[in-house]
Amino acid sequence: MIILNGRLISKKRNYRRGKGGGLYLSKTYKVWQENALWQLKQYKERWTGPVHIEYQFELKGKIDFDIDNAICSANDLLEDAGIISNDKNIVSSTAVKHHGFKDFRTLVKIKSLKKGVKKR
């Protein structure tokens, strides 16, 4: 199981438009991403091929967020960390969010769907 501490930040909602019209990610998102990637360095498991991912989002107090944005951000983060080879290999997922925790935390379980293939 992978545990990611802290609040997930939506990648979708953190794009900014530059003076030339191009898009870039906000400084807030980049700082969050760097911190999250640092947390994920401790996990050595790597998955290639089709996978199923289970997400459990523990939310602080009564704070709420859009679960599909959280899933997209977590998928991109797992790929950026090299834990999954490509987020297009996620063929199924389940997600649940719970309120009332002291701090934000995301629990992630990844299962390979290829028969006879183990995580490396």
C-alpha positions as CSV (number, residue, x, y, z in Angstrom):
1,M,0.0,0.0,0.0
2,I,1.2,3.5,-0.9
3,I,0.5,6.3,1.6
4,L,0.6,9.9,0.4
5,N,0.3,12.5,3.2
6,G,-1.1,15.9,2.6
7,R,-3.9,17.3,0.5
8,L,-4.0,16.4,-3.2
9,I,-4.0,19.4,-5.5
10,S,-6.0,19.3,-8.8
11,K,-3.7,19.5,-11.8
12,K,-6.7,20.6,-13.9
13,R,-7.4,23.6,-11.8
14,N,-3.8,24.8,-11.6
15,Y,-3.1,25.6,-15.2
16,R,-2.4,29.3,-15.8
17,R,-2.2,31.2,-19.1
18,G,1.0,33.1,-19.8
19,K,1.4,36.5,-21.6
20,G,2.0,34.7,-24.9
21,G,-1.1,32.6,-24.5
22,G,0.7,29.4,-23.5
23,L,-0.4,27.3,-20.6
24,Y,1.8,26.5,-17.6
25,L,1.3,24.9,-14.2
26,S,1.1,27.2,-11.1
27,K,3.9,27.5,-8.6
28,T,1.6,26.1,-6.0
29,Y,1.1,22.9,-8.0
30,K,4.8,22.5,-8.7
31,V,5.7,22.8,-5.0
32,W,3.0,20.3,-4.1
33,Q,4.2,17.9,-6.9
34,E,7.8,18.1,-5.7
35,N,6.8,17.3,-2.1
36,A,4.6,14.4,-3.2
37,L,7.2,12.9,-5.5
38,W,9.7,13.1,-2.6
39,Q,7.3,11.1,-0.5
40,L,6.9,8.5,-3.2
41,K,10.7,7.9,-3.5
42,Q,10.5,5.4,-0.6
43,Y,8.3,3.0,-2.7
44,K,10.3,0.7,-4.8
45,E,7.5,-1.2,-6.5
46,R,6.9,-0.6,-10.2
47,W,4.0,-1.8,-12.4
48,T,3.9,-2.1,-16.1
49,G,0.9,-3.3,-18.2
50,P,-2.7,-3.2,-17.1
51,V,-3.4,-2.4,-13.5
52,H,-6.4,-1.8,-11.2
53,I,-6.0,1.0,-8.6
54,E,-7.9,1.5,-5.4
55,Y,-7.9,5.0,-3.9
56,Q,-9.0,5.9,-0.4
57,F,-9.0,9.7,0.2
58,E,-9.0,10.7,3.9
59,L,-10.2,14.3,4.1
60,K,-9.5,16.8,6.9
61,G,-12.6,17.8,8.9
62,K,-15.5,18.7,6.7
63,I,-13.4,19.8,3.7
64,D,-14.5,18.3,0.4
65,F,-13.2,18.0,-3.1
66,D,-14.1,16.7,-6.5
67,I,-13.1,13.1,-6.5
68,D,-12.4,12.8,-10.3
69,N,-9.9,15.7,-10.1
70,A,-8.2,13.9,-7.2
71,I,-8.0,10.6,-9.2
72,C,-6.5,12.4,-12.2
73,S,-3.9,14.2,-10.1
74,A,-3.0,10.9,-8.3
75,N,-2.7,9.0,-11.6
76,D,-0.4,11.6,-13.1
77,L,1.7,11.7,-9.9
78,L,2.1,7.9,-9.9
79,E,3.3,8.0,-13.5
80,D,5.7,10.9,-12.8
81,A,7.2,9.0,-9.8
82,G,7.7,5.9,-12.1
83,I,5.4,3.7,-9.9
84,I,3.2,3.0,-12.9
85,S,4.7,3.0,-16.4
86,N,1.9,4.9,-18.0
87,D,-1.5,6.1,-16.6
88,K,-3.2,4.7,-19.8
89,N,-2.4,1.3,-18.3
90,I,-5.0,1.9,-15.6
91,V,-7.9,-0.2,-16.9
92,S,-10.1,0.0,-13.8
93,S,-10.1,1.9,-10.5
94,T,-12.2,2.4,-7.4
95,A,-12.2,5.5,-5.2
96,V,-13.8,6.5,-2.0
97,K,-13.5,9.6,0.1
98,H,-14.1,9.9,3.9
99,H,-14.4,13.0,5.9
100,G,-13.5,13.9,9.5
101,F,-9.8,13.0,9.7
102,K,-7.2,15.1,11.5
103,D,-5.1,15.5,8.3
104,F,-5.3,14.7,4.6
105,R,-4.0,11.3,3.4
106,T,-4.4,9.2,0.3
107,L,-4.1,5.4,0.4
108,V,-3.3,3.7,-2.9
109,K,-3.4,-0.1,-3.7
110,I,-2.2,-1.2,-7.1
111,K,-2.9,-4.6,-8.5
112,S,-1.5,-6.0,-11.8
113,L,-4.1,-7.5,-14.1
114,K,-1.6,-9.4,-16.2
115,K,-1.6,-13.1,-15.4
116,G,1.8,-14.5,-14.3
117,V,3.4,-11.0,-14.1
118,K,4.7,-9.8,-10.7
119,K,5.5,-6.2,-9.8
120,R,9.1,-5.4,-10.2
